[in-house]
Amino acid sequence: MSQKKITLDDRDIFCHEEETVLDALLRENIDIPHACREGACQSCMIRSLKGAPPAAAQNGLKDVLRHQNHFLACLCYPQQDMVLSLSTPADFFTEATVVGKELLNAETLLLTLQCKELLDYYAGQFVNLKRADGLVRSYSIANNRIHANKLTFHIRRLAGGRFSEWAHQELNIGDSIAVSDPKGLCYYLPSAPEQSMLLIGTGSGLAPLAGIISEALHHGHTGPIHLYHGSREMDGLYWIEEMQQLARQYPNFHYTACVSRGDAPEGVAKGRANDVAVAALPSLKGWRVYLCGHPDMVNQTKRQVYLKGAAFQDIYADAFHVASATLD
């Protein structure tokens, strides 16, 4: 009987010809989440550390998960020996130097770091930033991959925020800070350049969305790209002129600034960014959607865009992007 060796966290298991990876792991009393056994619930998702898994084992997964060699153990009949991991690897940090600080608005800092080592990241991912005393916070990368050794972040100052207050007031150009490996699944892949894209962000949730847009345009994305950036009031918005200039430069990019309180000047929509976007676009069937900002907005908008026709696997939102924009 043919069998394939499965190495899981330094333990060797043999998967028989008619067994799935999930069957083999459960036979060896390895605790792996599972439920439906048919690829619907996706609770048995696992990652291959060596080579791509069988394509059939990735059915129904987001393209970024397939890109990172994630697969469903219940659908995987190994075609070769596999090296897998259930555990999350520990952070690896590299040294970076502060090379730029400027205010985007009264509460949001544009921080630019020059990394000692090149980072393999995708626009829209996030990293952990660590101070010398060990305090760590997550922030989304705001630039595309062209500048692989420079990273920019939008750091919103929060009252009493230990890290954000320090970054605004005490962190200086020339200082060192530690940067982790990139993380997250909310990023752009140039696999469907004709696909329509909707991006909705609030506050400093613009950071990852700006990087995704820059990446998409750099790769020659031809489908329409709609960005809705919202804040309660005008002073919470930023990069309005830059986004308007980008819209003039690229006919397929469309930008709408939104405010939910107070008066909206000419060229700015009145209302929450998600409500404005959903009302403006009649159908989102076949669209790719990116959401970054307050958790309530993200959760509400997931439901709204799904009801408008967006497929679940085409909706991207990362909890750490939300945390970096709203918590400290």
ABEGO torsion letter per residue (X at the ends): XBBBBBBBGGBBBBBBAABBAAAAAAAAGBBBBBBAGAGAAGAABBBBABEBBBAAAABGBBAAAAAAGBBBAAABBBABBBBBBABBBBBBBBBBBBABBBBABAABBBBBBBBABBBBBBBGBBBBBBBAAGBBBBBBBABBAABAABBBBBBBBBBGBAAAAAAAAABBBGBBBBBBBBBEABBBBAABAABBBBBBBBEAAAAAAAAAAAAAAAAGBABBBBBBBBBABAAABBGAAAAAAAAAABAABBBBBBBABEBBBBGBBBEBAAAAAAAABABABGBBBBBBEBAAAAAAAAAAAAAAGBBAAABBBBAAAAAAAABX
